[in-house]
């Protein structure tokens, strides 16, 4: 009887874990140019396993050398995807309540006063089709984002928000950053997402919002200059808002952790 066909409990767990890792990697790179390379590597590795199981020593040695070099090539080719995976993994586990409590982070929400000012400003800008990009910081550090813009440090108010995003205002380009219910900075530059699944009709504001939400746990509000539509972006997902009540609920829910 051939030894390699015998399976134990550990072997089943091993296969399930490998399958889970492959599935998570597939989710991250799905729709990107790296997808074809990823499939090629998986096929190449399975051929290596088959050759090794059949005890074809020469091919096993040759394939093993190629695989050892291929690991380094894997990290080079998938540099962005690996970085994105580690960022998402870190965000997922640092958002656990027990972990936040362990490091002194407590669940917080937005005050009703600040929520009113923010939602009223978004409604007004939506009516006038004034483009806006507002970042609501949560537990992730956004200092690097604040450094790309102009420091403000002001109380959140609807008039301030509307004035900053007024079309001819010097600070209207870029994003506004709100930290601990204070306007920390404006005219900030956000990373642009390369996710191909973002609808083509959405502009750079939405791509910037998705880009930041992929790298941090921030909640990002977007008001479209073309349609006046309001969107809430978090974790790489875009939620279309149909009413101010829905916007309030989305912000209240998103700002609790």
Secondary structure by P-SEA (a helix, b strand, c coil): ccccccccaaaaaaaaaaaaaaaaaaaaaccccaaaaaaaaaaaaaaaaaaaaacaaaaaaaaaaaaaaaaaaaaaaaaaaaaaaaaaaaaaaaacaaaaaaacccbbbbcaaaaaaaaaaaaaaaaacccbbbbbbccccaaaaaaabbbbbccccaaaaaaaaccccccccbbbbbccccccccbbbbbbbccccccccccaaaaaaaaaaacccbbbbbbbccccbbbbbcccbbbbbccaaaaaaaaaaaacc
